[in-house]
Amino acid sequence: MRRGFAFFQFLSLELLMTERSAASAAIRRAMEAFELVKDRNPAELAHARGALTRHIEQLVASGQTDEERLAVAGLIFLRSLPAELA
C-alpha cells in the first residue's frame, strides 16, 4: 500500500517539474522576443518579467502546460502592458 502512495508522489513531483520547466522556458522565450522589439531599461524589463511570471503561473495553475502556447500567451500579455512598457 505504501508503495502505491510513493508512486503517486513521484507522479505529482514529475508533473510539477514539467510544469515549471514549461513555464520557465515560456517566460524566457517571451522575454527574449520582447527585448528584441525595443530597447528597454533594466527597470522596465524587471517589471515586465515580474508581471509575465505571474501571468504564466496563473495559466499553468489553470491547466495550460504546453510551452509553445504559454510562450505565445506570454507575448500577447507583454504587448498588452501599458505603452511605456510595451
The 8 nearest C-alpha neighbors of each residue, nearest first, counted from 0:
[[1, 2, 3, 4, 5, 6, 7, 8],
 [2, 0, 4, 3, 5, 6, 7, 8],
 [1, 3, 5, 0, 4, 6, 7, 8],
 [4, 2, 6, 5, 1, 0, 7, 8],
 [3, 5, 1, 7, 6, 2, 8, 0],
 [6, 4, 8, 2, 3, 7, 9, 1],
 [5, 7, 9, 3, 4, 8, 10, 2],
 [8, 6, 10, 4, 9, 5, 11, 3],
 [7, 9, 5, 11, 6, 10, 12, 4],
 [8, 10, 6, 12, 7, 11, 13, 5],
 [11, 9, 7, 13, 12, 8, 14, 6],
 [12, 10, 8, 14, 13, 9, 7, 15],
 [11, 13, 15, 9, 10, 14, 8, 16],
 [12, 14, 10, 16, 11, 15, 9, 17],
 [15, 13, 17, 11, 16, 12, 10, 18],
 [16, 14, 12, 18, 17, 13, 11, 19],
 [15, 17, 19, 13, 14, 18, 20, 12],
 [18, 16, 14, 20, 15, 19, 21, 13],
 [19, 17, 15, 21, 20, 16, 64, 22],
 [20, 18, 22, 16, 21, 17, 23, 15],
 [19, 21, 17, 23, 18, 22, 16, 24],
 [22, 20, 66, 24, 18, 19, 23, 25],
 [21, 23, 19, 25, 20, 24, 18, 26],
 [24, 22, 26, 20, 25, 21, 19, 27],
 [23, 25, 27, 21, 26, 22, 28, 20],
 [24, 26, 70, 22, 28, 27, 23, 66],
 [27, 25, 23, 29, 24, 28, 30, 22],
 [26, 28, 24, 30, 25, 29, 31, 23],
 [29, 27, 25, 31, 30, 26, 24, 70],
 [28, 30, 26, 74, 32, 70, 31, 27],
 [29, 31, 33, 27, 32, 28, 26, 34],
 [32, 30, 28, 34, 33, 29, 27, 35],
 [31, 33, 35, 29, 30, 34, 28, 36],
 [34, 32, 30, 31, 35, 36, 29, 74],
 [35, 33, 31, 32, 36, 37, 30, 38],
 [36, 34, 32, 33, 37, 31, 38, 30],
 [35, 37, 34, 33, 32, 38, 85, 31],
 [38, 36, 35, 34, 39, 33, 85, 32],
 [39, 37, 34, 40, 36, 35, 33, 44],
 [40, 38, 43, 37, 44, 41, 34, 84],
 [39, 41, 43, 42, 44, 38, 45, 84],
 [40, 42, 44, 43, 45, 39, 46, 38],
 [43, 41, 45, 44, 40, 46, 39, 47],
 [44, 42, 46, 40, 41, 45, 84, 47],
 [43, 45, 47, 41, 42, 46, 48, 40],
 [44, 46, 42, 48, 47, 43, 41, 49],
 [47, 45, 43, 49, 44, 48, 42, 50],
 [46, 48, 44, 50, 45, 49, 51, 43],
 [49, 47, 51, 45, 50, 46, 52, 44],
 [50, 48, 52, 46, 51, 47, 45, 53],
 [49, 51, 47, 53, 52, 48, 54, 46],
 [52, 50, 54, 48, 53, 49, 47, 55],
 [53, 51, 49, 55, 54, 50, 48, 56],
 [52, 54, 56, 50, 51, 55, 57, 49],
 [53, 55, 51, 57, 52, 56, 50, 58],
 [54, 56, 58, 52, 57, 53, 51, 59],
 [57, 55, 59, 53, 58, 54, 52, 60],
 [58, 56, 60, 54, 55, 59, 61, 53],
 [59, 57, 55, 61, 56, 60, 63, 54],
 [58, 60, 63, 56, 62, 61, 57, 64],
 [61, 59, 57, 62, 58, 56, 63, 55],
 [60, 62, 58, 59, 63, 57, 56, 64],
 [63, 61, 59, 60, 64, 58, 57, 18],
 [62, 64, 59, 58, 65, 61, 69, 60],
 [65, 63, 59, 18, 66, 62, 21, 69],
 [66, 64, 68, 67, 63, 69, 21, 18],
 [65, 67, 21, 69, 68, 25, 70, 64],
 [68, 66, 70, 69, 65, 71, 25, 21],
 [69, 67, 71, 70, 65, 66, 72, 63],
 [68, 70, 66, 72, 67, 71, 25, 73],
 [71, 69, 25, 73, 67, 68, 72, 29],
 [72, 70, 68, 74, 73, 69, 75, 67],
 [71, 73, 69, 75, 70, 74, 68, 76],
 [74, 72, 70, 76, 71, 75, 29, 69],
 [75, 73, 77, 71, 29, 76, 72, 78],
 [74, 76, 72, 78, 73, 77, 71, 79],
 [75, 77, 73, 79, 74, 78, 72, 80],
 [78, 76, 74, 79, 80, 75, 73, 85],
 [79, 77, 75, 85, 76, 80, 74, 81],
 [78, 80, 76, 77, 75, 81, 85, 82],
 [81, 79, 77, 78, 85, 84, 82, 76],
 [80, 82, 83, 84, 85, 79, 78, 77],
 [83, 81, 85, 84, 80, 79, 78, 77],
 [84, 82, 81, 85, 80, 43, 39, 47],
 [83, 85, 82, 81, 43, 80, 47, 39],
 [84, 82, 78, 80, 83, 81, 77, 79]]
